[in-house]
Amino acid sequence: MDGEPHGGAAALELLRDEAADVPGRPRDHDHGGQYGARRAVRATYASVVISGAHVILYSRDAEADRAFLRDVLGFPNVDAGDGWLIFALPPSELAVHPTNGAQMFELYLLCDDVEETVAELTGKGVETTGPVADRGWGMLTGVRLPGGGEVGLYEPDHPTAHSSS
């Protein structure tokens, strides 16, 4: 694979900015203008030192889960080298919940209409992990990944951070 963005989605449009450069960094190390794109994102969050988030899913069948993210969900991606795909995610948000139990992380994919999304995904052969349930803060179910893992899927019934910016 050539290191160019795949999928053609607007989420990766900034990564194609060949005119972007970073002073002191050789052009061949700019990975297609990504550093310039990161500067543009940082300008939006001027007081924030974090330029993004990198979510890692550990899988018993990484190739199948990568194909699912690419082919079924249609997430645009870049090849980080040797076929190692990294996917662009839709706008995201981060919540911190209190616990007296084990500290952990969870991943939920958001959608505007969970029933419609479930119908579309099951039409593509995707297994949900249970019926859609109203949790008070949103409608929730889960999606089974080909590698056996589960990712939450929900339609929020609360303001979202990414829609308020």
Sequence and secondary structure as in RCSB ss.txt:
>XXXX:A:sequence
MDGEPHGGAAALELLRDEAADVPGRPRDHDHGGQYGARRAVRATYASVVISGAHVILYSRDAEADRAFLRDVLGF
PNVDAGDGWLIFALPPSELAVHPTNGAQMFELYLLCDDVEETVAELTGKGVETTGPVADRGWGMLTGVRLPGGGE
VGLYEPDHPTAHSSS
>XXXX:A:secstr
  SSEES  GGGGGGG TT   TTS GGGSTTTHHHHHHHHHHHTTT            SSHHHHHHIIIIIS  
 EEE STT EEE   S        SS      EEE S HHHHHHHHHHTT  BSS  EE SSEEEEEEE TTS E
EEEEEESS  TTT  
